[in-house]
Amino acid sequence: MKGEDKDLRPATDVTRAGRRAEWTGPVVNPPVWRASTHLYTSEAARKAAGKGNADGAFFYGRRGAPTQWALAEALTEIEPGAHGTVLYPSGVAAIAGCLLAVLKPGDRLLMTDNAYDPSRSMTTGLLRRMGIESAFFDPLDPGAYRALFDQPVRAVWLESPGSLTMEVCDVPALTAIAREHGAVSLIDNTWASPLGFAGLEHGCDIVMMSLSKHVGGHSDLMMGSASAGERWYRALRRTSQELGQVVSPDDAALAARGLRTMAIRLERGTASALRIAQWLTQQPQVARVMCPLLPDDPGHALWQRDFTGGCGLFSFALDTTDEGACGRVVDALDLFGIGYSWGGFESLALPIFPQQHRTAMRTPNRGDAGARAAIRLSIGLEDPDDLIADLAQALARMDDS
């Protein structure tokens, strides 16, 4: 944009990034360029186009057009240290694209035990079939993690806070150990986004996000992204193109629109989540609240040290061993939808059973809550007082048969 400034704050960056005049013309947002075929003015122009491979250069629809390029550039601009960003048709496609860009048959991957379940499943499914060995590790046990490097390790996959149980790990320390042994560090940074955690600046080589969550923000699109420095960006781009990955320009336009309000939505969702989490800690039906925003949470000190923001996603365990209790509570809620995903404007509640998705961590749901029924909440933009009232009436019905 005209008069680009340096060192802008994140909330300003998300309103300006990716809005090149040559892509937007006289309007605010890049138009939706729907095209499979890009035409050339001459045979010489066609040949010249084939020699380059960069966003901003027309070639063929699979490489995108201004709608996709603008979104990718905006995501690059808000990710400190990034050279470029690759877009994928879903978050899981982004996970696969990242891992396939780094790993080859015979390699060994270390994956945090509290990773998003499709990430875990990819290691025991697709990667195993490709001849790639994987091992899960406890991200809160650096000694055991370091011991896994007694054999060659190609890559480490991190997620902080961890999926479902929200543990915050020491990302700089874990990536330093990986770097010491020549391993590549990747992180799923969907929870915090670059506005809350600068993954590359904290030692990661590749930062992945599900754009279906905070960036889209309205539960109406599927998309993922991966950002990296020049070396790994080129590997990501090459692998994505070899796999034929492409995102819809209509979805890219929705994601770009959502990006412009992401900072204010994250701020509101984080504040509401903290208030609701604090209220839940006082409820007799609740055994434990898993939320790094809380001062007494085991991960709070690391969150304060490394993060600049949070989001509305956290979990809590009920004070019962009756696994059916979480279903009864969720069914009694009026203002929370029941569904997968999160990060939209609407609040969601989902029964969870973290112990079913852990193999390395000794306390999958934090101490004595490990055997208890649990619920994950995604706090949206509703008034937090209304959400608290809804939770109160639902918790009161926990023991209903």
C-alpha angles and dihedrals in degrees: 000000000000114000097014112200128211127231096018117172117256096253088057094044094058092055095051109028118111096012100122113172091232089059100040101035111192094337131084100243131041109261120244107266107200108187142133095179124054113197126220129214092224144354088260090056091050092052092047092051091055092060094063132058114189139116109268094041116101114226114130134339094257089068091054135238134239095301093059094034092054092053093047091049092049091052090049092051094053094046107081111227096015122138094188147343132229121207124217132191092246141004091256089051087054091051090051092045092053095048094044091050091057107030135065133179111295095029124122125227128196113206127190110249093230095056124135106282096244087055090053091046091052091060094051094040123028097019094045090051088053092055096255115140120220135191128188120224138192105248090203093059108069092175095057089043092053091049089062089068090072082100124046113280122196100185145005124210117207136183123184123213090028121241115273097349099051101220113170113218130198097259096180091051095047094046091048090057090048092049090048088059096042095254127143117239120217127179136194100222098175095120098058103019118204088293090067104029130021100212099183092049089052094057105275120133097203128026118200128192138181102231088194086081124049099354095053090035097177104073092242106107143049119218144131137196142198125201128190147150118281099278097051095034089061091049091049092048094048093049092046092052092046089054092048094240115172135157126220114258089224091056091045089055091051091049092049090050091049091049091063092065098033096103095055093043091051091049092051094043093048093050092048092046092052092050093048093044090052090050092049092055088065097051118104092218092059121084099182140355116216105206125127090207089074114092093227095048112117090236098045097098092053090044090053092047100047108021131073096191147003140209142229098270121107141128139227134197122225121231094246139080091218103112090198092063095080090054091052092050093048092047090053094055117104103184099041120078120218110233149103125270124043141199095087128122091262127075120245135191126198131179109235136191106194094177087071090062102046132087105156108033116090094207106037095174100026113275120310091002089072093091095042133098112261139193130207117213128199107196114212134185099290119118106280092222090060091048092049091050090050092050091048094056092044094050089050087062095049094110096044111124 
